[in-house]
Amino acid sequence: MDIYDQYERDADQHLAAYGLRVAADQVPIVRDVLMRETQREAATYVGTGTVPGNTQLMRICAVQLWHVGAVEDALVVHRARGTSMDATGAIDAELMLGAGVARTKEYLATVCTEEAREILEVIAWVKEWYDRGRYAAFLDRYYRAGSH
């Protein structure tokens, strides 16, 4: 079994263990997993890491955090997206909007960092077609069908 088969198995096991909608006490675990995989992917991308991040697992964690809807997770998800082309492709920009467009924009306006400005630019791009209900239905169909 190569590393990518193992990554697929790990992502499936994580999803089976926690589901798409995690309990409140599981949120720190999900954040930790996403941050760990983000660090691995970032280190590999710049040539200092030996094990790439599991972008499938990163996506699942981002989906779980989107369902939680904590506004500060926009930053965590943005950092994960920005680690590599693979991560950007795996983690939808919409996953930064778990708290909703308006609330996320308000929060980022108070953060006042370059990173917050970058996220606001992405939000300006996706907000035109973003519909939380449709997106939630899409995620449910995607993961129920086993397409991940």
C-alpha positions in Angstrom: 0.0 0.0 0.0 1.4 3.4 -1.0 1.0 6.6 1.0 -1.9 7.8 -1.0 -3.9 4.5 -0.4 -3.1 5.0 3.3 -4.2 8.6 3.1 -7.5 7.5 1.6 -8.0 4.9 4.3 -7.1 7.5 7.0 -9.6 10.0 5.6 -12.3 7.3 5.5 -11.6 6.3 9.0 -11.7 9.9 10.3 -15.0 10.5 8.6 -16.4 7.2 10.0 -15.2 8.1 13.5 -16.5 11.7 13.6 -19.0 12.1 10.8 -19.5 15.4 8.9 -21.1 17.1 11.9 -18.8 16.8 14.9 -19.8 17.1 18.5 -18.6 20.2 20.4 -16.0 18.3 22.3 -14.5 16.9 19.1 -14.0 20.3 17.4 -10.5 20.8 19.0 -9.5 17.4 17.7 -10.6 18.3 14.1 -8.8 21.6 14.3 -5.6 19.8 15.5 -5.8 17.3 12.7 -6.3 20.0 10.1 -3.4 22.1 11.5 -1.1 19.0 11.6 -1.9 18.1 8.0 -1.5 21.8 6.9 1.9 21.9 8.5 2.9 18.7 6.7 1.7 19.9 3.4 3.4 23.3 3.8 6.7 21.7 4.8 6.6 19.3 1.8 5.7 22.2 -0.5 8.8 24.2 0.5 11.0 21.2 0.5 11.6 20.7 4.2 9.1 18.0 4.9 9.3 14.3 4.1 5.6 13.3 4.4 3.0 15.4 2.5 -0.2 16.4 4.1 -3.3 14.3 3.5 -5.4 16.7 1.4 -8.4 14.4 1.5 -8.3 14.5 5.3 -7.8 18.3 5.2 -10.9 18.7 3.2 -13.0 16.5 5.5 -11.8 18.5 8.5 -12.6 21.8 6.7 -16.1 20.5 6.0 -16.5 19.5 9.6 -15.4 23.0 10.7 -17.8 24.6 8.2 -20.7 22.7 9.8 -19.6 24.0 13.2 -19.7 27.5 11.9 -17.1 29.1 14.2 -16.1 32.4 12.4 -12.4 32.1 13.4 -12.1 28.8 11.4 -12.1 30.9 8.3 -8.4 31.6 9.1 -7.6 27.9 9.8 -9.3 26.8 6.5 -7.6 29.6 4.5 -4.2 28.5 5.8 -4.9 24.9 4.9 -6.0 26.0 1.4 -2.9 28.0 0.9 -0.3 25.3 1.5 -0.3 23.9 -2.1 -2.1 23.6 -5.4 -3.4 20.2 -4.2 -4.8 21.7 -1.0 -6.3 24.6 -2.8 -8.0 22.2 -5.2 -9.2 19.9 -2.4 -10.6 22.6 0.0 -13.4 24.7 -1.5 -13.2 28.4 -0.8 -16.8 28.1 0.5 -15.5 26.2 3.4 -14.2 29.4 4.9 -17.8 30.6 5.2 -19.2 28.3 7.9 -20.2 31.3 9.9 -21.9 32.9 6.9 -20.8 35.6 4.5 -21.8 38.6 6.6 -20.5 37.3 9.9 -17.2 36.2 8.3 -16.7 39.5 6.6 -17.4 41.4 9.9 -14.9 39.2 11.8 -12.2 39.6 9.1 -12.6 43.4 9.1 -11.7 43.4 12.8 -8.7 41.2 12.3 -6.9 43.7 10.0 -4.2 41.5 8.7 -2.9 40.7 5.2 -4.4 37.2 5.5 -7.8 38.7 6.4 -7.7 40.9 3.4 -6.8 37.9 1.2 -9.8 36.0 2.6 -12.1 39.0 2.0 -11.0 39.0 -1.7 -11.9 35.4 -2.0 -15.2 36.0 -0.3 -15.9 38.8 -2.8 -15.4 36.3 -5.6 -17.5 33.4 -4.2 -20.3 35.3 -2.4 -22.2 35.8 -5.7 -23.2 32.1 -6.0 -22.7 30.9 -2.4 -25.9 29.6 -0.8 -25.4 27.8 2.5 -28.4 25.5 2.1 -27.4 24.4 -1.4 -23.8 24.0 -0.4 -24.8 21.9 2.7 -26.9 19.6 0.4 -24.0 19.3 -2.0 -21.7 18.2 0.8 -24.1 15.7 2.2 -24.7 14.2 -1.3 -20.9 14.2 -2.0 -20.0 12.3 1.2 -23.0 10.0 1.2 -22.1 8.9 -2.3 -18.6 8.1 -1.2 -17.1 10.5 -3.8 -14.4 11.8 -1.5 
